[in-house]
Amino acid sequence: MPTNWIEIESKYYMFVVKRQPVVIAKGAGTKVWDVDGKSYLDFTSGWAVNNIGHCHPAVSEAISKQAQTLMQTSNQFYTMPQLQLAEILAENSCLDKIFICNSGAEANEGACKLARKYGKLNRNGANEIITTFNSFHGRTMGMIAATGQPHYQEAWQPLAPGYVNVDYNNIEAIKSATTEKTCAVMLEPLQGEGGVIIPDDDYLRLVREWCNNNNLVLIFDEIQTGLGRLGTLFGYQHFEVEPDVITLAKGLGGGAPIGAFMAKDKFCTLEPGDHGSTFGGNALTCAAAYASTKFIIENDIPTKAQKMGEYFTKGLNKLKESQSVIKDVRGVGLLIAMEFNLDLTPKVVGTCNKLGLLLNPLKPNAIRFMPPLTVSENEIDQALGILEKAISEAA
């Protein structure tokens, strides 16, 4: 008898995520296959992780080679993959130094530690960080305080101190919240988990000016927007605003679990003993991340993402014209959301599963699209066809 993996999950795994009833066994490019051999177009790509597709040869070969050479050693020693990754990211960004960790939440924690020490040294001990409502920065105890969404916070009171949540896309809210205790502002260039919310054209520029004028650290959480997702290598490049610190994860590893925070030299306040990680900068994950990043840069994947994003958005807007239940289509590059007038997401996503398309149910009335940046026009057309059928049935 075939193994019932869903029953095993129910028996042994903590119920912390509402899974879709698909047991994925294999992936290649934009497609995955379940344990029964059924194929799907994957427009979630591991929550914006598999930016160059599932099991890309560049990444798989790098992992295989590194696994046979060196997988892990203490950070007391140098390893080549770690330093190759550090070099390629610094040389292709506005940042100077990097610390490599294991996840996005860890990257944000590290960036906040760096900012607080900067405040201690340069703003008379200032230690508060302004973040925004509807943001998402991770699920550690510190980052749920930074994440301005009450449903992530209610069960964990009292929250870690030192975070002030204000309205997103509102420069006056940041100005009003700034006090002598403020050391930094941390923002997503656009809010991904919050619904693919795109700020006004001048918002990030005005925040940059405010941070300059008040000696505040400007942190961009680029965990979802980095590595080509918005049609530029980093999201800050799309908005033409340079941060002092950025955090990365998701698409950085090409499928391998890794995170990082980067900073300009002026803000590199950490000293030996201030921060560390047993597995941070692990040789195996760094080899995967270096291979993925190198492929993205050398093959100009961000430009492809921009073009495919425009093509996909055009198709979604055409669908919006024929489906009155679609309220809005919005996005940048290949980070796109569709919002409905009604709570249709469960029905639409369920039907898409049956028809061979995997989507992210972002909200009861919204879906998020995050296909691999290597997706083709033909695959987009297939996805649009399935989506049209699913919406027609749900409506």
C-alpha positions in Angstrom: 0.0 0.0 0.0 1.2 3.5 -0.7 2.3 5.6 2.3 -0.3 8.1 3.5 2.0 11.0 4.1 -0.9 13.4 5.1 -1.8 11.0 8.0 1.8 10.8 9.1 2.0 14.6 9.1 -1.2 14.8 11.2 0.2 12.3 13.7 3.8 13.5 14.1 4.1 17.1 12.9 3.1 20.2 14.9 0.1 21.9 13.4 1.6 25.3 12.6 0.6 25.7 8.9 -2.6 25.0 6.9 -1.1 22.9 4.2 -2.7 22.4 0.8 -3.5 18.6 0.2 -0.5 18.1 -2.2 2.5 15.9 -1.3 5.3 17.1 -3.5 7.9 14.5 -4.5 9.9 16.1 -7.3 10.6 19.4 -8.9 12.3 20.7 -12.0 12.1 24.3 -13.3 8.6 25.7 -12.9 7.0 22.2 -12.5 6.6 19.9 -9.5 5.1 16.4 -9.3 3.2 14.8 -6.4 3.6 11.3 -5.1 1.0 10.0 -7.5 2.9 11.5 -10.5 0.6 14.4 -11.2 2.3 17.5 -12.4 1.7 21.1 -11.4 2.9 24.5 -12.4 4.4 25.9 -9.2 3.6 29.6 -9.0 4.7 29.7 -5.3 8.3 28.6 -5.9 8.8 27.8 -2.2 7.5 31.2 -1.1 9.7 33.2 -3.5 12.7 30.8 -2.8 13.3 28.9 -6.0 14.1 32.0 -8.1 15.8 30.1 -10.8 13.4 27.2 -10.6 13.3 23.8 -8.8 16.6 21.8 -8.8 18.4 24.1 -11.2 21.5 22.3 -12.5 23.8 25.2 -11.5 22.6 24.8 -7.9 22.3 21.1 -7.8 25.7 20.5 -9.2 27.2 23.0 -6.8 25.6 21.2 -3.8 26.7 17.8 -5.1 30.3 18.9 -5.5 30.4 20.7 -2.2 28.8 17.8 -0.3 31.7 15.6 -1.5 34.3 18.2 -0.5 33.3 20.1 2.7 29.9 20.6 4.3 30.5 22.3 7.7 33.3 23.7 9.7 33.5 26.1 12.6 33.5 29.8 11.8 36.8 29.9 13.6 38.1 29.1 10.1 37.8 30.5 6.6 35.9 28.6 3.9 35.9 29.5 0.2 32.1 29.3 -0.5 31.3 31.7 2.3 33.8 34.2 1.0 32.8 33.8 -2.6 29.2 34.5 -1.7 30.2 37.5 0.4 32.3 39.0 -2.5 29.6 38.6 -5.2 26.9 40.1 -3.1 29.0 43.1 -1.9 30.5 43.7 -5.4 27.0 43.8 -6.9 25.2 46.0 -4.3 25.6 49.3 -2.5 26.6 47.4 0.7 30.1 46.7 2.0 30.1 43.9 4.5 27.9 40.8 5.2 27.0 38.3 7.9 25.6 35.0 6.7 23.0 33.2 8.8 20.3 30.6 8.3 17.0 32.3 7.7 15.2 35.6 7.1 14.1 36.0 10.7 17.7 35.5 11.8 18.9 38.1 9.3 16.4 40.6 10.6 17.4 39.9 14.2 21.0 40.5 13.3 20.2 43.7 11.5 18.3 45.0 14.5 21.2 44.1 16.8 23.6 46.0 14.5 21.2 49.1 14.5 20.8 49.1 18.2 24.6 49.1 18.7 24.8 51.9 16.3 22.3 53.8 18.4 24.2 53.1 21.5 27.4 54.4 20.0 26.1 57.3 17.9 22.7 58.4 19.3 23.2 58.4 23.1 22.0 54.9 23.6 19.0 55.0 21.4 17.5 51.5 20.9 14.0 51.8 19.4 13.3 50.7 15.8 10.4 52.0 13.9 8.6 49.4 11.7 5.2 49.4 10.0 1.7 47.9 10.4 0.9 45.1 8.0 4.6 44.3 7.7 6.2 40.8 8.1 9.7 40.3 9.5 9.6 36.8 10.9 8.3 34.7 13.8 11.1 34.9 16.4 10.1 36.7 19.7 11.9 39.8 18.5 10.5 39.8 15.0 6.9 39.3 16.0 7.3 42.6 17.9 8.7 44.2 14.7 6.0 42.7 12.6 3.0 45.1 12.7 0.2 42.5 12.5 -1.8 41.9 15.7 -2.7 38.3 14.9 1.0 37.4 15.0 1.5 39.2 18.3 -1.6 38.5 20.5 -0.6 35.1 21.9 2.9 36.2 22.7 2.4 39.2 25.0 4.3 40.8 26.5 6.2 41.6 23.3 9.9 42.2 23.1 10.4 46.0 23.8 12.1 48.4 21.4 9.8 48.3 18.4 7.3 50.9 17.4 4.8 50.1 14.7 3.4 52.9 12.5 1.3 53.1 9.3 3.1 52.1 6.1 3.5 54.5 3.2 3.1 57.4 5.6 6.2 59.5 6.2 4.5 61.7 8.7 3.9 58.7 10.9 7.6 57.9 10.9 8.4 61.5 11.7 5.9 61.6 14.6 7.2 58.3 16.0 10.9 59.4 16.0 12.2 60.3 19.4 15.6 60.5 21.1 15.2 56.8 21.6 14.9 55.9 17.9 18.0 54.3 16.3 16.5 52.9 13.0 13.7 52.5 10.6 13.1 49.0 9.2 10.8 48.6 6.1 10.0 46.2 3.3 10.5 48.1 0.0 7.0 46.8 -0.8 5.0 44.7 1.6 4.9 41.1 0.4 3.1 39.1 3.1 0.9 42.1 3.8 -0.7 41.9 0.4 1.9 43.1 -2.2 1.4 46.7 -1.1 3.4 49.1 -3.3 4.4 52.5 -1.7 3.9 55.9 -3.3 6.8 56.9 -5.6 8.3 59.3 -3.1 7.8 57.3 0.1 11.1 55.5 0.4 13.0 58.6 -0.8 11.4 60.7 2.0 12.2 58.0 4.6 15.8 58.0 3.3 16.0 61.8 3.7 14.5 61.6 7.2 17.0 58.9 8.3 19.9 61.0 6.9 18.8 64.1 8.7 18.3 62.3 12.1 21.3 59.9 11.9 19.0 56.9 11.8 19.9 53.5 10.3 17.6 52.7 7.3 17.1 48.9 7.1 15.4 47.3 4.1 14.0 43.9 4.6 14.7 42.4 1.2 14.0 38.8 2.2 11.2 38.6 -0.4 12.2 41.3 -2.8 15.9 40.5 -3.3 17.7 38.4 -5.9 15.8 39.5 -8.9 12.2 39.2 -7.8 11.2 42.8 -8.6 13.0 42.9 -11.9 16.2 44.3 -10.4 18.9 42.4 -8.5 17.8 44.0 -5.2 14.5 45.7 -4.5 16.1 49.0 -3.5 17.4 49.4 -7.0 13.8 49.4 -8.4 12.9 52.2 -6.1 16.3 54.0 -6.6 16.8 54.4 -2.8 19.9 53.1 -1.1 19.5 51.6 2.4 22.2 51.4 5.0 21.4 47.8 5.8 19.6 45.0 3.9 18.4 41.6 4.9 18.3 38.6 2.5 17.0 35.0 2.6 14.4 33.2 0.5 15.7 33.5 -3.1 19.4 33.8 -1.9 19.9 30.0 -1.6 18.2 28.8 -4.7 16.4 26.3 -2.5 19.0 25.9 0.2 18.2 27.5 3.7 20.3 30.6 4.1 19.9 34.2 5.2 22.2 37.2 5.4 22.4 40.9 6.5 24.6 43.4 4.8 25.6 46.9 5.8 27.6 49.9 4.6 30.9 50.2 6.5 29.7 53.1 8.6 27.0 50.9 10.1 29.2 47.8 10.7 29.2 48.1 14.5 29.5 44.5 15.4 32.7 43.2 16.9 34.0 39.7 17.8 31.6 38.2 20.3 28.7 40.5 19.4 27.1 38.0 17.0 27.6 34.5 15.7 26.1 31.3 14.4 27.2 27.7 14.4 25.7 27.1 10.9 25.8 30.6 9.6 27.9 30.7 6.4 27.8 26.9 6.2 29.9 25.8 3.2 27.2 23.7 1.7 24.5 26.3 1.7 26.9 29.0 0.7 28.0 27.0 -2.3 24.3 26.7 -3.4 23.7 30.5 -2.8 26.9 31.5 -4.7 25.9 29.3 -7.7 22.4 30.7 -7.7 23.4 34.3 -7.3 26.1 33.9 -10.0 23.6 32.4 -12.4 21.1 35.2 -11.7 23.7 37.9 -12.4 25.5 36.4 -15.3 22.2 35.5 -17.1 20.5 38.8 -16.3 17.6 37.0 -14.7 16.2 40.3 -13.2 15.5 41.7 -16.7 13.7 38.4 -17.6 11.7 38.7 -14.4 10.7 42.3 -15.3 9.6 41.2 -18.8 7.7 38.1 -17.6 6.2 40.2 -14.8 4.8 42.7 -17.3 3.5 39.9 -19.5 1.8 38.1 -16.6 0.4 41.3 -15.2 -1.1 42.2 -18.6 -2.7 38.8 -18.7 -4.1 39.1 -15.2 -5.5 42.6 -16.0 -7.2 41.2 -19.1 -8.7 38.5 -16.9 -9.9 41.2 -14.6 -11.8 42.9 -17.4 -13.8 39.7 -18.0 -14.2 38.7 -14.3 -16.1 41.2 -12.2 -15.1 39.5 -9.0 -11.5 40.6 -9.4 -11.0 43.9 -7.6 -7.4 44.6 -8.2 -4.2 43.3 -9.7 -0.9 44.8 -8.4 2.7 43.9 -8.3 6.3 44.6 -9.3 8.3 42.1 -11.4 7.2 38.6 -10.5 5.8 39.5 -7.1 2.1 40.0 -7.9 -1.2 39.9 -6.0 -4.8 39.5 -7.2 -7.5 40.7 -4.9 -11.2 39.7 -5.1 -14.4 41.5 -4.1 -15.4 38.4 -2.2 -13.6 35.7 -0.1 -13.0 33.4 -3.0 -9.4 32.4 -2.3 -10.1 29.0 -0.8 -12.3 27.9 -3.7 -10.0 29.3 -6.4 -6.8 27.8 -4.9 -8.5 24.5 -4.4 -9.7 24.3 -8.0 -6.3 25.4 -9.3 -4.7 22.5 -7.4 -7.1 20.1 -9.1 -6.3 21.6 -12.5 -2.5 21.6 -11.9 -1.5 25.0 -10.7 -0.1 25.8 -7.2 -0.8 29.3 -5.8 -0.3 31.1 -2.5 -3.6 31.9 -0.6 -2.4 35.2 0.7 -5.7 36.3 2.3 -9.3 35.1 2.2 -9.8 37.5 -0.7 -6.3 37.6 -2.2 -3.8 35.4 -4.0 -0.1 35.9 -4.4 1.9 34.8 -7.5 5.6 34.1 -7.0 6.7 31.9 -9.9 10.3 31.2 -10.6 12.0 34.1 -12.4 12.8 31.7 -15.2 9.1 31.1 -16.0 8.2 31.2 -19.7 5.4 33.0 -21.6 3.9 29.6 -22.4 3.8 28.6 -18.7 2.2 31.9 -17.8 -0.4 31.4 -20.5 -1.2 27.9 -19.1 -1.5 29.4 -15.6 -3.8 32.1 -16.8 -6.0 29.5 -18.5 -6.3 27.5 -15.3 -6.9 30.5 -13.2 -9.7 31.7 -15.5 -11.5 28.4 -15.1 -11.1 28.4 -11.4 -12.4 31.9 -10.9 -15.3 31.2 -13.2 -16.3 28.2 -11.1 -15.8 30.0 -7.8 -17.8 33.0 -8.8 
